[in-house]
Amino acid sequence: MSQVSSKPVSARVLDAAIAWQLSLGSGDDSAVEREEFAKWLASDKEHARAWRQLGMLDQRVGVASGPARAALLQSRAGIRRRVRKLGNGLASVVLVVGLGLFAGQRYVPINYWLADQRTATGEQRTLKLADGTVISLNTHSAIDVRFDEKRRLIVLQAGEMLVETGHNDARPFIVETREGRLRPLGTRFIVKREDAGTRLSVLQSAVAAQPLALHQEQVFKEGQQVLMRSDGLGPLLAVTPGTDAWTRGMLVVDNARLGDVVEELGRYRTGHLGVDKHVADLRITGSFPLHDTDLALNALLPTLPVQIQQHTPWWVTVTSRP
């Protein structure tokens, strides 16, 4: 295998490739899904390279036709039951070690696919739990709901959620992420998984945050936000206006970098959405619809010296206007 083909692909492309492998291998794929996969595969050479690496992975771990491979390609509910039952058994070893051959220490989205509740790219959904808690899931988000007689636990596996806790239940309510745990004090708050950690934004009341490596909580009050890493907490910041606007289908920004706005819009559409470095630092204020990102991109044109270059529906770039 050449050096170019063996170089790890980006985490975003890897996520998509693994998702397609699980979906197409489940036996439940439709003609529409197969057509969408063909378009995805042809839209970027990195997609094809990621797909080839997944095929090579099957050969290197030696499970192309074995029981562990079959377990991975069952329905999502079946996968969840099998992996949790086996724990450190063959299926888990093959999954973790095999993906590590080319993913290194990067986040592998298997927990997203095994989650109790999840949303697809561009999808938003509101859930009401048995205790009265209301959870709004943002685009490409996933949670596990683990309620028992002692506690109410929500594990945010990916993405972002807004939580309005139920108040008629004596059991403690906990939100866990890879970086630590959050304990709301009768409140409304947003939790978002980011590359650097978990971002907490308190909209009402207060939330106690405890990073994984620490033994002491710190309480954050209404209007405050903080980035929680596994080894500590970042600086205290104010919640920006429009932080929860996504629950109403809008992106609201005030004097924001164009590059940041485009990156955020990219979370709500499949494929690549990029911005030319020459215009990435332009500033913009406004409201943009999240359920029609093409309309949102076109809304940039009257106020900024930019144009939209669309090579395919899955490869769009914001560039400077000639």
C-alpha positions in Angstrom: 0.0 0.0 0.0 1.4 3.4 -0.9 2.2 6.1 1.6 -0.6 8.3 0.3 -3.2 5.6 0.6 -2.1 4.5 4.0 -2.2 8.0 5.5 -5.2 8.4 7.9 -8.1 10.2 6.5 -9.9 13.0 8.4 -12.1 12.1 11.3 -15.2 13.5 9.5 -14.6 11.4 6.4 -13.9 8.4 8.5 -17.1 8.9 10.4 -19.1 8.9 7.2 -17.3 5.8 5.8 -18.0 3.8 8.9 -21.6 4.9 8.9 -22.0 3.8 5.3 -20.3 0.4 6.0 -22.7 -0.3 8.9 -25.7 0.9 6.9 -25.0 -1.0 3.7 -23.9 -4.1 5.5 -27.0 -4.3 7.6 -29.1 -5.9 4.9 -31.8 -3.2 5.3 -30.3 -0.7 2.8 -32.6 0.5 0.1 -32.0 1.4 -3.5 -32.1 5.1 -2.5 -29.4 4.5 0.1 -27.2 2.7 -2.4 -27.6 5.5 -4.9 -26.7 8.1 -2.2 -23.7 6.0 -1.2 -22.5 5.9 -4.9 -22.8 9.7 -5.0 -20.9 10.1 -1.7 -18.2 7.8 -2.9 -17.7 9.6 -6.2 -17.8 13.1 -4.8 -14.3 13.1 -3.2 -11.2 11.0 -3.6 -10.8 11.0 0.2 -14.2 9.2 0.4 -12.9 6.5 -1.9 -9.6 6.3 0.1 -11.5 5.9 3.4 -13.7 3.2 1.9 -10.6 1.3 0.7 -9.0 1.5 4.1 -12.1 0.0 5.7 -11.8 -2.9 3.3 -8.2 -3.3 4.1 -9.1 -3.3 7.8 -11.4 -6.2 7.3 -8.5 -8.2 5.8 -5.9 -7.1 8.5 -8.1 -8.2 11.4 -9.2 -11.4 9.7 -13.0 -11.1 10.3 -14.2 -10.7 6.7 -16.6 -13.7 7.1 -16.3 -14.5 10.8 -18.8 -14.1 13.6 -17.4 -10.7 14.8 -17.9 -9.3 11.3 -21.4 -10.6 11.2 -22.1 -9.1 14.6 -21.0 -5.7 13.3 -23.4 -5.9 10.4 -26.5 -6.7 12.3 -29.3 -4.2 13.0 -28.3 -1.3 15.3 -30.3 -2.7 18.2 -28.6 -6.0 17.7 -25.1 -4.4 17.6 -25.8 -2.6 20.9 -27.0 -5.8 22.6 -24.0 -7.8 21.3 -21.3 -5.4 22.2 -22.6 -4.6 25.6 -23.1 -8.3 26.4 -19.6 -9.3 25.2 -17.8 -6.4 26.9 -14.2 -7.2 26.2 -15.0 -10.2 24.0 -14.1 -10.9 20.4 -16.4 -8.4 18.9 -15.2 -5.6 21.1 -11.5 -6.4 20.6 -11.9 -6.6 16.8 -13.8 -3.3 16.8 -11.4 -1.3 19.0 -8.1 -2.8 17.8 -9.2 -2.9 14.1 -10.3 0.7 13.9 -7.2 1.7 15.8 -5.0 0.4 12.9 -5.8 3.5 11.0 -7.7 5.8 13.3 -5.1 6.2 16.0 -6.3 8.1 19.0 -9.1 10.0 17.2 -12.7 9.7 18.2 -14.4 6.7 16.5 -18.1 7.2 16.2 -19.2 3.7 17.2 -20.9 5.1 20.3 -23.0 7.3 18.0 -24.3 4.3 16.1 -25.0 2.3 19.3 -26.7 5.2 21.1 -30.3 4.9 22.4 -31.3 8.1 20.7 -29.6 9.9 17.8 -30.2 12.4 15.0 -28.9 12.4 11.5 -27.0 15.3 9.9 -29.4 18.2 9.6 -32.0 16.6 11.8 -33.3 18.0 15.1 -35.6 16.2 17.5 -37.2 16.7 20.9 -37.6 13.9 23.4 -39.7 13.8 26.6 -38.4 11.3 29.1 -40.3 9.3 31.7 -39.4 11.8 34.6 -40.7 14.8 32.6 -37.3 15.9 31.4 -37.3 17.4 27.9 -34.2 17.0 25.7 -33.7 18.7 22.4 -31.1 17.0 20.2 -29.3 19.1 17.6 -27.9 17.9 14.3 -25.8 14.6 14.3 -26.2 14.1 18.1 -26.5 11.0 20.2 -27.4 10.1 23.8 -27.8 7.1 26.0 -30.6 7.2 28.6 -29.7 5.2 31.7 -32.4 5.6 34.4 -32.5 3.2 37.3 -33.8 3.3 40.9 -30.8 5.3 42.1 -30.2 8.0 39.5 -31.2 9.5 36.2 -28.2 9.4 33.8 -27.8 10.9 30.3 -24.6 10.2 28.4 -24.0 12.6 25.6 -22.0 10.5 23.0 -21.9 13.1 20.2 -23.2 16.5 19.2 -25.3 18.9 21.2 -28.4 18.9 23.4 -30.6 21.3 25.3 -31.9 19.9 28.6 -34.9 21.0 30.7 -34.9 18.8 33.7 -38.0 17.3 35.3 -38.6 18.4 38.9 -40.9 15.7 40.3 -38.3 13.1 40.8 -36.0 12.7 43.8 -33.3 10.8 42.0 -30.2 12.8 41.1 -29.9 13.9 37.5 -26.5 13.5 35.9 -25.1 14.3 32.4 -21.9 12.5 31.5 -19.5 13.1 28.6 -16.0 11.8 27.9 -14.6 14.8 29.8 -16.6 14.6 33.1 -20.1 15.0 34.5 -22.6 17.7 35.0 -25.2 18.0 37.8 -28.0 20.4 37.1 -29.6 22.2 40.0 -33.2 22.4 38.6 -32.3 24.1 35.4 -32.2 24.6 31.6 -28.9 24.2 30.0 -27.0 23.2 26.8 -24.2 20.6 26.5 -22.1 20.5 23.4 -19.3 18.1 22.5 -16.4 19.9 20.8 -12.9 18.9 19.7 -11.4 20.6 22.7 -13.9 19.3 25.3 -17.5 19.7 26.5 -19.1 23.1 26.4 -21.7 23.9 29.1 -24.0 26.9 28.6 -26.4 27.6 31.6 -29.6 29.2 30.4 -31.5 29.0 33.7 -30.7 28.3 37.4 -27.3 26.6 37.8 -25.2 23.5 36.9 -22.3 21.9 38.8 -19.5 20.7 36.6 -16.9 18.1 37.6 -14.0 17.2 35.2 -13.1 13.6 35.0 -9.7 14.0 36.7 -10.9 16.2 39.6 -12.8 15.4 42.8 -14.5 18.7 43.3 -17.5 20.4 41.5 -17.7 24.0 40.4 -21.1 25.6 40.1 -22.0 27.8 37.1 -25.0 30.1 37.1 -27.4 31.4 34.6 -25.8 33.3 31.8 -22.4 31.6 32.2 -20.6 29.1 29.9 -17.4 27.1 30.3 -15.4 24.5 28.4 -14.9 21.4 30.5 -11.8 19.3 29.7 -11.0 16.0 31.4 -8.2 17.7 33.4 -9.9 21.0 34.3 -12.2 23.9 33.3 -11.5 26.7 30.9 -12.1 30.4 31.5 -15.6 31.6 32.5 -17.5 33.2 29.6 -20.9 34.8 29.1 -23.5 32.9 27.2 -23.7 34.5 23.8 -27.1 35.8 22.5 -28.8 33.2 20.3 -27.1 30.2 21.9 -30.3 28.2 21.9 -31.6 29.6 18.6 -30.9 26.3 17.0 -33.8 24.8 18.9 -36.0 27.2 16.8 -34.2 26.3 13.5 -32.0 29.4 13.4 -28.4 30.3 13.6 -28.0 33.8 15.2 -24.6 35.5 15.1 -23.3 38.9 16.1 -20.1 40.2 14.6 -18.9 36.6 14.0 -16.2 35.4 11.7 -17.4 34.2 8.4 -15.3 31.1 8.7 -17.0 30.2 12.0 -20.4 30.8 10.5 -19.7 28.6 7.5 -18.3 25.8 9.8 -21.4 25.9 11.9 -23.7 25.7 8.8 -21.6 22.7 7.7 -22.8 20.7 10.7 -26.3 20.8 9.2 -25.5 19.5 5.7 -23.8 16.4 4.2 -20.7 16.8 2.2 -18.0 19.4 2.3 -18.7 23.1 3.0 -15.6 25.2 3.0 -14.5 28.8 3.0 -11.6 30.5 1.3 -9.0 31.7 3.7 -9.0 35.2 2.0 -12.6 35.8 3.2 -12.7 33.6 6.4 -12.0 36.6 8.7 -14.8 38.8 7.4 -17.3 39.7 10.1 -21.1 39.2 9.8 -24.2 39.7 11.9 -27.5 38.1 11.2 -29.9 35.2 11.4 -29.7 32.2 9.1 -32.1 29.2 8.6 -30.6 25.9 9.6 -33.1 23.7 7.8 -32.2 25.3 4.4 -28.4 25.9 4.4 -28.4 26.8 0.7 -30.8 29.7 1.5 -28.5 30.6 4.5 -25.4 30.7 2.2 -27.2 32.8 -0.4 -28.1 35.3 2.4 -24.4 36.1 2.7 -24.2 37.5 -0.8 -25.9 40.9 -0.4 -23.8 41.9 2.6 -20.4 40.4 1.9 -18.0 40.4 -1.1 -18.3 36.7 -1.5 -19.7 34.1 -4.0 -20.8 30.5 -3.6 -19.0 28.0 -5.7 -20.9 24.7 -6.0 -19.0 22.0 -7.8 -21.5 19.3 -6.7 -24.3 19.3 -4.2 -21.8 17.8 -1.8 -18.9 20.1 -2.4 -19.5 23.8 -1.8 -17.1 26.6 -1.1 -17.5 30.3 -0.1 -14.9 32.3 -2.0 -14.2 36.0 -2.7 -16.2 37.7 -5.3 -14.1 38.7 -8.4 
